[in-house]
Amino acid sequence: MNLLVLIIIFTAVGGVLSVMAAAVFLLLPDHRRSVVLPHGISFAIGALLAVAFWGLIPEAFAIVKPDQFQALSGTILAGILGFFVLEKLLIWRHCHYGSCEAHGEEGLGGDHAHSHGHSHSNAKSAGALIILGDSIHNFVDGVLIAAAFLTDVQLGIVTSLAVAAHEIPQEVGDFAILLDSGYSRGKALFYNVLASLTTVLGGVLAYFSLEDLHDSLPYFLALAASSFIYIAVADLIPSLHTKTDMKNSLQQITLIAAGVLLICSLHGIAHNIAIS
């Protein structure tokens, strides 16, 4: 299959389909959604870290010369710090669980509500900020998925699946913020789908611009890895610490391990298909 077609298909999987899957979550009663969402977050953590450390980083180092190892490591470090700064500048947190000062949220598992001092205009601003931030984030995801496909098809597949895994719980959170900001369910769905299309746009633009920049691909893979590591460690893992009882802790560990094992298994399957 044509590489561009694959990029379009899998960026759509990472973008539009994750929004539609998240929309299904919103149909659940609040108490059910609050049970399901943390499981998705735990699984996404394992998937993101597995793709970063099992796929993206080894692949990036495999296609550069030894004298570039330090520069590649520096790119990963700079990427993690850069995503921290970007998140600060956008005042944008994914707000999966727990307190969220940026949007005045109490939690997105179903019991979240506006703080009494949060005005309607500020609520609208929070919703607009979420749409803007999500569009930028999705565009970058599309670039990273395309970079992975241009390096290796199997790496592109597992990268897009990892993007979808973390996008679903994030989109549930985004829906909750938009609804709380005064958007109707229809408008919230429309704007989230519109923002998700930037994933495909990023992938297509990257295909035409990165194909002739082969020497830059390892650094894009390093940035992809730093993005996944940052999301997992800074945004998702802290949300799991709100529940510390043994039962929830074991569930979290099990689902993180399941995310890791699934990505590693898919990586192996894709590798076998590629060489057969």
N, C-alpha and C positions, 0 to 999 in steps of 0.2 A: 504494500500500500504506500502511496505517496506520503513523504514525510510531512509535508504541509497539512495534508488531510488528517494525519494522526495528531498533529499539534492542535488543530482546530477541534477535533473530537475530544481530546483529553483535557484541553483548557476549558471546554464546555462542561466536561464532567466535574472539573475542579471548581467551576464557577456556577453556572446556571442550575445544574442538577442539585448542587448542595443547597441552593436557596430553596428549591422545590421540596427537598427532603426536610429542610428546616420548617417550611410552611406546614408540613404534615404534623410536626411536633406541636405547633400552635393549636391544632385542633384537639389536642389532648386536654383533659381537665387540668387545672393548675397543680393539683396534688400529684397527678401522674407525671406531669412534665418535670416537676421538682425531683422525682425519683429517677427518671430516665436520663436527664441532662448530665448529672455528674458522672454517670457511667460512660457517656460519650466523650466527656472531657478526659477521663482517665485513659481511655483507648486512644484518643488523639495524641496524648503525650507520648505514649509508646511508639506510635506510628511516626511522629515527627522526629523523635530522637533516633529511631532506627534508620530512617532515610538519611539523616544528616551524617551519622557515624558509620553506617554500614554501606551506604551507597555514594552520597555526594562527595564526602571528604576523601575516601580512598580513590575514587575515580579522578578527582581533581589532581591528587598527588601522582597518580599513575601516568598522567599525560603531560607532566612538566619535567624539566631537567632538575637534578638535585640542587643546583645553585639557585633555583627558584623556590625551594621549600620554605625558606624564611619569609619571602614576600607573600607566599600563599597563606602561611600561618598568620601573618600580619593582616591579610585581607579578612580572614575569619574574625580576628580580634576587632578590627576596625568596623566590620559589619555589625557585630553585636553592640558595640558602643554607638554606632550610627543609628541603629534601630531604636536604642534607648532615647537618643536625642530627638529623633523624629517623633516618637510617641509623646515626648514631653512637649514638643512644639505644637503638635496637633491637639494636645490635651485629650488624648484619645486612649481609653483603656477598653479592652474587650468586654469587661464587666460580665464574666460568666457567673461568678458567685461572689458573695461577700459584699463589703462596703465599697462604694465607688464614688469618691469625692467629685470626680470630673463631671459626672452626670447627676449627682444627687440620688443615686440608686441605692436600694437596700439589698438587692439581690435579684437575679433574673430567673430563679427557679420557680417563680409563681407568686411569691409573697412580696415582690419588689413593689415599691410605691414611691411617689414623689415625696420628698421632704417638704414640710409645710412652708418653708421659706423659698421654695423654688418657684419662680414666677412662670406664667404661661409663655412669655417671650423667651425666657431662658430655656424652657423645655423645647420650643421650636428650634432654638439654636443648637441644642444638644442633638436633635434629630438630624438637622442639616449637617452637623459635624460628623455624625456617624456615616452618613451617605458619602460625604467627601472622603473621609478617611478610608472607608471600605473600597471606594473606587480606586484610590491610589494603591492600597494594599493588593487589590485584585489584579491591577495592571502589573505590578511587580511580580506577583505570583505567575502571571502569564509569561513574562520574560524568563523567569527561572525555569518554568516547565519547558519552554522552547529550548533554552540552553541545555537542559538535561537531554532532550530528544536529539539535539544536534551532536551531542557527545556520544550517546548510546540509546537505542530505542528502549531497552529494558529499564534503563535508569529513568527515562522519561515517563514510562508507565508507572513505576512505583512512586516517583515524585508527584505525579498528578493525583495518585490515590491518597498520598499523605496530605496533599493540599485539601482534597475533598474531606478527609477525616477531621481536619481541624476547622474547616470552614463551616461544617454543619452546626456544631455547638456555638460557634461564633455568630452565625446567622440567626440562630434562635435568640441569642442575646440582643442582636441588632433589631430584630422584630419587636422584642419587648420594649426596647428604648423608643422606637418609632411610635408604637402604640401608646406608650405613656406620654409621648410628646404631642399627642393629639391627632396623629395620622389614623385614617381608617385602615381596616385590614387590607382593603383593595389597594390603597395608595402605598401602604407599607410594602406589600408584595411587589407592586410595580417598580418602586424606587430601588428595592433590593435586587430585583432582576436586572434593572438598568445598570446598577453598579457592578453586578457580576459579569456583565458583558465586556467589561474592561479587561477581564482575564483573557478572553479570546483576542481582543485587540492587542494586548501586550504580547501574546504568543505569536500572532501574525507579523507584527512589526519586528519582533526579535528574529523571526525566521529570515526575513529579508535583509536585516542589518547585521546579524551575527554570523550568517553563513560564510561571509567573507572575512570574518575576524576570528579565525580558529584559535589563534594564540591567546585570545581573551577569554575563551570558554572556561578554562580552569578557574579563573577569578570570578566568573558568574556563578559557577558551581559552589565556590567558597562562600559567596554572598548568600546563595540559597541556603547553604548549611547554617550560616550564622543567623539567618532569618528564622529557620525552624527551631534552632536551639534557643534563640531569644524568646520566641512565642511560648515554647514548652516550659522554659525555666522561669521566665519573668511574669508571664500572663496566666498560664494554666496551672502549674504546680502549686503556687500560693493558694489558689482557690480550693485545693483539696485539703489544706490544713485546717479548714473551718470545722471539719469533722475528724475527731481524733480517737473515737472508740475503736476497739479491736475489729469488730465486724466490718465497718466501713473502710478501715485501713487495709484489711486483707482483700476486700473487693477492689480497692484502688490498685493495689500491687498486682493483683491477678489480671486486671484489665490492662494495665500498663504493659505487663509481660505479654498479654495476648496481642496488643498492638505491635510490639517488637517482633514477636514470632510470625505474625501475619506478613509483615513487610519483608522480613528475611526470607520467608517461604515464597512469596511472590517474586522476590528478586531472583531466587534460585530457579523458579519455574520459567520466568522470562529469559533467564540466561540459557536454560536448556532448549527453549524454543528458538532462541536466536542462533544457536550453534547447530541445530538439527537441520 
